[in-house]
Amino acid sequence: MITSSAARRFRLRRTAAAAMTVLVTGALTACAAGEPAPGRSPAGPSAGAHRLVLPPPQRVEGFRLDGMWPFFTRQELLDRQPHLGDAEGVSVRDAVQVRYEEAERAEGQKWTRKMIFTGYDAELGPDRRRQVVEAAVGDFLEGVTPDHRFDLTANPSNESALCIGIIELGSETGMCAWADDGTIGVVTGANLGAAELKAVLPAFRAAVER
């Protein structure tokens, strides 16, 4: 069922506000220690597959890590697997969620813009990647039709990527999701539209996965 405009605005603003205020440091400390993450598959990923960069990089394409963890610790991510929805055939090895902020405020912007990154080390076949991306997008939209949509998939057999945006009260909340041979990533940004996220996504991915 499509939510009302007022309900959608409340949900988006509540989500953005919560993400910008909750501080979690335990998972970042564990990643920074440089020890193998508990729960990571001993067999490891397929040869040549992408992996998350852990701990996450301090700077990514004009954004810097601000030390705020929006909602979930690493273990909560592994247990709940947010954004993955009802996607099947996904074997998650590790996960991270961090928040980045603009290193310099964009011209004409009143507030420093921020984006939240949720990433998974995951094993999934080529036939599952589009399903995972669509599940992540559907979980974000909750039945609402996006105002903007950019399909970034260059080769459907190797990876799938999609950016969408919802305009509310004159500002756009953008979201991009991707799935490839070793990682699943979701980036959201209040006051960062789909086109803006799409523009930074190649460099962002190059920094957060290897």
Buried (B, 14 or more C-beta within 10 A) or exposed (E): EEBEEEEBBEBBBEBBEEBBEEEBEEBBEBBEEEEEBEEBEEEEBEEEBBBBBBBBBEEBBBBBBBEBBBBBBBBBBBEEBBBBBEBEEBEBBBBBBBBBBBEEEEEEEEEEBBBBBBBBBBBBEBEBBBBBBBBBBBBBBEEBEBBBEBEBBEEEEEBBBBBBBBBBEEEBBBBBBBBBBBBBBBBBBBBBBBEBBBBBBEEBBEBBBE
